[in-house]
Amino acid sequence: MSNAALETAIEAAWEARDTITPDTGGEAREAIEDTLNALDTGSLRVAERQANGDWHVNQWA
């Protein structure tokens, strides 16, 4: 999934967080696993320095 798709899926999962359990599958599970993997490998960061020196925070991550 692209970062934009991950963001959308993670935000949807957050809104439905009361229904997510260890047994949850489907798009929510895939998005959570893909996000954790991207954070672990460094391809996604919670905060990124922009070219102009400002910081962008990926709050969804």
Summary of the structure (lengths in Angstrom):
residues: 61
radius of gyration: 12.8
end to end distance: 14.0
largest distance: 43.1
contacts: 130
relative contact order: 0.19
helix: 52%
strand: 10%
